[in-house]
Amino acid sequence: MIKLSHDQAAAVSHWFAAGPPGATALAEHALVPGAGHWWADRPVDPRAIAVACADHLLLRGDPTALAPLALAPFAAHHVQAPARFLPLLSHAFDVLVPWERMGYVRRVPVPPPSHPSRGVTVRRLTPEDAPAVAALGAESAWIHASWGGPAGLAASGHGWAAFGRDRVLALACTYFRGSTYEDVACLTVSEHCRQRLALACVTSLCQDITARGHTPSWTCSGDNRPSRLLAWTAGFRLEHEYLHHLTGQPARRVAGLAA
């Protein structure tokens, strides 16, 4: 596939305008320099388009315009695509794992908890917080992947964190920012769970998103009960359910062609 320039991608961005909130926000966020990439089978009048950001991938168009080899760069990605792409994906990768997902939109305004835990401060991230975000470690690196790393998230103005001294205990951020929806992600350091720190971060972030004239959205796995409960408590309500697929490694027949 051919990587599109910003102008080329913007010209075909309408392909994703009618999608679900999380997908439309992902597509728009991927237009931000350094955040993601748009790909197509050809730069003019494309027949198939792929949008990649962090480890997420959107596919639209005609799958017959792509060879399995074209998808090899997207190993270990979470793919949202119409069902017509499944034969192509199955041929391109050695494993294709379906994953039930739930999409929410915030419908009920909920104020932040009034009293965070003793010694904890909940505030917006600033550029100076990049080292504290990085200190969360490799297992939490996904939270800033859509912003290109800890410095990108800290400087974005789209993150809120609960701090104990100089340590991040919980963090919520706009993971994908669109012109209508902002898809929210959050995490809590394991030993500080059940202290409502994530709720404080999420509700503060949602106030920011609403003030920007946007609507907070939320996606999570169907079997992730803690995430679903947090979303409900923060005022999100279920809008739709869908499948995405986790890709494995390029199939041997594809990998051999690429070697």
matplotlib code that plots the C-alpha trace (Angstrom):
import matplotlib.pyplot as plt

x = [0.0, 1.0, 1.3, -0.8, 0.3, -1.8, -3.6, -4.2, -5.6, -7.8, -9.3, -10.6, -11.4, -15.1, -14.8, -15.0, -17.4, -20.4, -18.7, -19.2, -17.8, -14.5, -13.7, -14.4, -12.3, -9.4, -9.5, -9.4, -6.8, -4.5, -4.4, -2.4, 1.3, 3.1, 0.0, -0.8, -0.8, -3.2, -2.6, -4.3, -3.9, -3.2, -2.9, -5.6, -9.1, -8.2, -10.3, -9.2, -7.9, -6.2, -5.8, -3.3, -2.8, -1.1, -1.9, -5.3, -6.3, -9.4, -10.0, -12.6, -13.3, -12.9, -10.7, -10.1, -7.9, -5.4, -3.1, -2.5, 1.1, -0.1, -1.4, 1.9, 2.9, -0.2, 0.7, -0.4, -3.0, -6.6, -8.6, -12.0, -13.3, -16.5, -17.0, -16.0, -12.4, -12.3, -11.2, -8.3, -7.3, -7.5, -5.2, -2.8, -2.1, -1.5, -4.0, -7.1, -8.8, -12.3, -12.8, -16.2, -16.2, -18.7, -19.0, -20.3, -21.1, -21.3, -25.0, -25.2, -23.0, -21.2, -19.0, -15.6, -15.5, -15.2, -12.6, -9.7, -7.6, -5.4, -2.2, -3.5, -3.8, -5.9, -4.9, -4.3, -1.0, 1.6, 4.7, 6.8, 4.9, 6.4, 9.0, 6.2, 4.1, 7.1, 7.8, 4.5, 6.6, 6.4, 3.2, 1.4, 3.0, -0.2, -1.8, 0.4, 1.0, -1.7, 0.2, 3.6, 5.0, 4.9, 6.1, 3.4, 0.6, 1.9, 2.1, -1.2, -3.4, -5.7, -4.7, -5.6, -3.8, -3.9, -0.6, 0.8, 3.8, 5.4, 4.1, 1.2, -1.3, -4.1, -4.4, -7.2, -6.7, -8.3, -6.9, -8.3, -9.5, -12.0, -14.0, -17.2, -16.1, -13.1, -12.5, -11.3, -8.8, -7.6, -5.5, -4.8, -1.6, -2.6, -2.0, -4.2, -7.3, -10.7, -9.8, -12.0, -8.9, -9.6, -13.2, -11.8, -9.5, -12.1, -14.8, -12.3, -11.3, -14.9, -15.5, -12.7, -14.0, -17.5, -16.0, -14.4, -17.8, -17.0, -18.7, -16.7, -16.9, -15.5, -14.7, -13.8, -13.9, -17.2, -15.7, -13.9, -16.4, -14.3, -14.0, -17.7, -18.6, -16.3, -17.8, -21.4, -20.4, -18.8, -22.0, -21.4, -24.2, -24.0, -24.5, -23.4, -21.5, -19.1, -16.3, -12.7, -10.0, -6.5, -4.0, -1.2, 2.0, 2.0, 1.1, 4.1, 3.1, 2.9, 6.1, 7.9, 7.0, 8.2, 11.5]
y = [0.0, 3.6, 6.0, 9.1, 12.6, 14.7, 16.5, 13.2, 11.7, 14.7, 14.4, 11.0, 11.4, 11.4, 7.6, 7.4, 10.2, 8.0, 5.4, 4.7, 7.3, 5.5, 4.8, 8.3, 9.7, 7.3, 8.3, 12.0, 11.6, 9.8, 13.0, 14.7, 14.8, 12.0, 10.3, 7.9, 7.1, 6.8, 4.2, 3.4, 1.1, 4.1, 7.8, 9.0, 7.6, 4.9, 1.7, 0.6, 2.7, 1.7, 4.0, 3.0, 4.7, 3.0, -0.6, 0.0, -0.3, 0.7, -0.8, 0.5, 0.1, -2.9, -5.7, -7.2, -4.1, -5.4, -8.4, -10.2, -9.0, -5.4, -6.0, -7.5, -4.3, -4.6, -7.6, -7.5, -4.8, -4.5, -4.3, -2.8, -3.6, -4.6, -8.4, -8.4, -7.9, -11.1, -13.5, -11.1, -10.8, -14.6, -15.1, -12.4, -13.5, -16.8, -16.0, -13.8, -13.5, -12.0, -9.7, -8.5, -4.8, -2.3, 1.4, 4.0, 7.7, 10.0, 10.9, 11.8, 14.6, 13.4, 15.8, 14.7, 13.1, 16.0, 14.4, 12.5, 10.3, 12.0, 13.2, 12.8, 15.7, 15.4, 17.8, 18.3, 17.0, 19.5, 19.0, 18.8, 15.6, 13.6, 11.8, 10.8, 9.4, 7.5, 6.1, 4.1, 1.6, -0.5, -2.3, 1.1, 2.4, 1.8, 4.8, 7.3, 5.4, 7.4, 10.6, 9.3, 8.7, 10.2, 13.7, 13.9, 13.0, 15.3, 18.2, 17.6, 19.2, 16.1, 14.2, 14.2, 12.3, 11.6, 12.3, 11.1, 13.4, 13.2, 9.8, 9.1, 6.8, 7.0, 8.6, 9.4, 10.9, 11.5, 8.5, 9.5, 13.1, 13.8, 16.9, 15.4, 12.6, 12.2, 8.5, 8.2, 5.8, 5.4, 3.3, 3.0, 1.7, -1.7, -0.9, 2.1, 0.5, 1.0, 4.5, 6.3, 7.9, 6.8, 8.2, 11.5, 11.7, 10.5, 13.0, 15.9, 15.0, 14.7, 18.3, 19.4, 17.5, 19.0, 22.5, 22.0, 21.3, 17.6, 14.4, 11.8, 8.3, 5.0, 1.6, -1.6, -5.3, -6.9, -9.0, -6.1, -5.6, -3.0, -0.8, -1.1, -0.3, 2.8, 4.0, 3.7, 5.5, 8.3, 8.8, 6.8, 4.7, 1.9, 2.9, -0.2, -3.5, -4.8, -7.1, -6.2, -8.7, -9.1, -10.1, -12.4, -12.6, -12.5, -16.0, -18.0, -17.7, -13.9, -13.7, -15.7, -13.2, -10.3, -12.0]
z = [0.0, -0.5, 2.4, 1.8, 2.5, 4.9, 2.0, 0.2, 3.4, 4.1, 0.7, 1.4, 5.1, 4.3, 3.9, 7.7, 8.5, 9.0, 11.2, 14.9, 17.3, 18.2, 14.5, 13.3, 16.1, 15.3, 11.6, 12.3, 15.0, 12.6, 10.5, 13.4, 12.4, 14.2, 15.5, 12.7, 9.0, 6.1, 3.4, 0.1, -2.8, -5.0, -4.3, -6.6, -6.7, -4.2, -4.0, -0.5, 2.5, 5.7, 8.7, 11.4, 14.8, 17.8, 17.3, 15.8, 12.1, 10.1, 6.7, 4.2, 0.5, -1.8, -0.4, -3.8, -4.5, -2.0, -2.0, 1.4, 1.3, 1.5, 5.0, 6.3, 8.1, 10.3, 12.3, 15.9, 15.2, 16.3, 13.1, 12.5, 9.0, 7.2, 7.0, 3.4, 4.5, 6.6, 3.8, 3.0, 6.6, 7.1, 4.2, 5.3, 8.9, 10.6, 13.3, 13.3, 16.7, 17.0, 19.9, 21.1, 21.8, 23.3, 22.3, 24.6, 24.4, 27.5, 28.0, 31.7, 33.1, 36.2, 38.3, 39.5, 43.0, 45.5, 47.8, 46.2, 48.4, 51.0, 49.5, 45.9, 43.5, 40.3, 37.5, 33.8, 32.5, 31.5, 29.3, 32.5, 33.4, 30.6, 32.8, 35.3, 32.4, 31.1, 34.6, 34.3, 32.4, 29.3, 30.2, 30.3, 27.1, 25.2, 27.0, 25.2, 22.0, 20.1, 20.9, 19.9, 23.4, 26.9, 25.8, 23.1, 25.6, 28.3, 26.0, 24.2, 26.9, 26.6, 29.7, 33.4, 36.1, 39.8, 41.3, 44.6, 45.1, 41.7, 40.7, 38.4, 40.2, 37.6, 34.2, 31.7, 28.2, 24.9, 23.0, 19.7, 19.1, 16.4, 15.5, 17.1, 19.4, 21.6, 22.6, 26.2, 27.6, 31.2, 33.5, 37.3, 38.9, 40.3, 44.0, 43.8, 42.3, 44.0, 45.2, 42.5, 41.1, 37.5, 37.9, 39.1, 36.0, 33.6, 34.8, 34.8, 31.3, 30.1, 31.4, 29.2, 26.2, 26.7, 27.0, 23.6, 22.1, 21.6, 23.0, 25.0, 23.8, 25.2, 23.8, 25.7, 25.5, 26.2, 29.0, 30.7, 33.5, 35.5, 32.4, 31.6, 35.2, 35.2, 31.9, 33.4, 36.6, 34.6, 32.6, 29.5, 28.0, 25.5, 21.9, 19.9, 20.0, 17.3, 16.6, 15.9, 15.1, 16.5, 13.8, 14.3, 12.3, 8.5, 7.2, 6.0, 2.4, 2.8, 4.9, 2.3, -0.4, 1.8, 2.6]

ax = plt.figure().add_subplot(projection="3d")
ax.plot(x, y, z, "-o")
ax.set_aspect("equal")
plt.show()
